[in-house]
Amino acid sequence: MRYDFDTPINRRNTYAMKWDGGEMIKEFGLTERYDEDTIPLFTADMDFQVAEPIVEALRRTVDHQIFGYTIAPDAYYGSIQKWFSDKYDWQIEKQEIIYAPGTVHSLNVAVKAYSEKGDGVIIQRPVYPPFTSAIENNDRVVKNNAMIRGEDGRYSIDFEGFEALAKEEDTSMFIMCNPHNPTGNIIRPDELGRLAEICRENDVIIIADEIHGDLIRIGESFTPIIKTTVHTDHIVTLTAINKTFNLAGLHCTNVVIPDEALRTKFQEEQGMSLPSPFTVAALIAAYNEGDEWLRQVREYIDGNIDFVIDFLTREMPKVKVRRPAGTYVLWMDFSGYGISEREVHDRIYNEANVLLEDGRMFGPEGNDYQRICVPSPRSVLEEAMNRIKKAFSDLH
């Protein structure tokens, strides 16, 4: 079937965080203004209906009318195994998969399971803010191997700096984001192999957040880090259906841990965690029958990305942005206007009434940047971009 991503769907009064969570969003300090006219493009979920096979599976679950304690059956694990085998030639054993109720939750469990208070944990800023909070809120120390931004806007890894941090005695972990949020960079297989080898040589455990791996541009390719090395006993991979199939509200992350000792530590730290019947039904349907929807949504997201980049090139050329290889976020550099970050924020969030994410949230390397999430109907993006253009019209 052909899916309609163009028609806006009213998500207000449906408990949607981005559309109904204004007071909470203001309390978090993301914005000062949030009202019924706000266009929220800050959080990484889609304003699109999910694949019909998923809806049908959830209807069958509702029709059963019993929602008790739930286990993941063999079909759950088999669906995961088939997806990663077909897409990435990654053969995952059933016992290697641990269900967890979220990726941020899993990051915190991993930090506590694999490091001690005071240990150093490597991250690569600018990066998703919960990486930093998972470290600092658990009394560990951030070791920042900042990404290097080239003149063309592409980010690369400072391998010399990374190896120096890995060699430090108190470094126990590396939390990796690939595809990288917010830059959209996909780490090449040779680079992944080099990271894996450096970490293995220095007894550093890798937590690989790969939840955007299915959401890459048409023509690009993604390789899980575990496929780039024969040594997998120091790698923990976070996978999820939440980004790929727009199912964040069902709380489903699957943590893949080949090494039995690491797996046991994670399970002991997490404790018992059971999925809901809706989560089980949705995952099986998504991985078994969601491929066509994903193909169509990727094409639409690619179109949205091109629309925003073309708009900025024509109408706001002082904003620099590079087409991301993966994810559905754009990392926009507003430094060309020569005004303060506060003024950039005020013009977008308060005057235009468009809610993005200030780049400073991703680390000091994000100063002067704004992150926008684009999986919304094209007309919504067009309205948001026109509002932003108008708010900067005196500076063009």
Beta strands, then each sheet from edge to edge (+ up, - down):
strand 1: 39-40
strand 2: 97-100
strand 3: 120-123
strand 4: 141-144
strand 5: 148-149
strand 6: 155-156
strand 7: 171-177
strand 8: 205-209
strand 9: 235-240
strand 10: 253-256
strand 11: 329-333
strand 12: 354-355
strand 13: 357-358
strand 14: 369-373
sheet 1: 1+ 12+
sheet 2: 2+ 10- 9+ 8+ 7+ 3+ 4+
sheet 3: 5+ 6-
sheet 4: 11+ 14- 13+
end
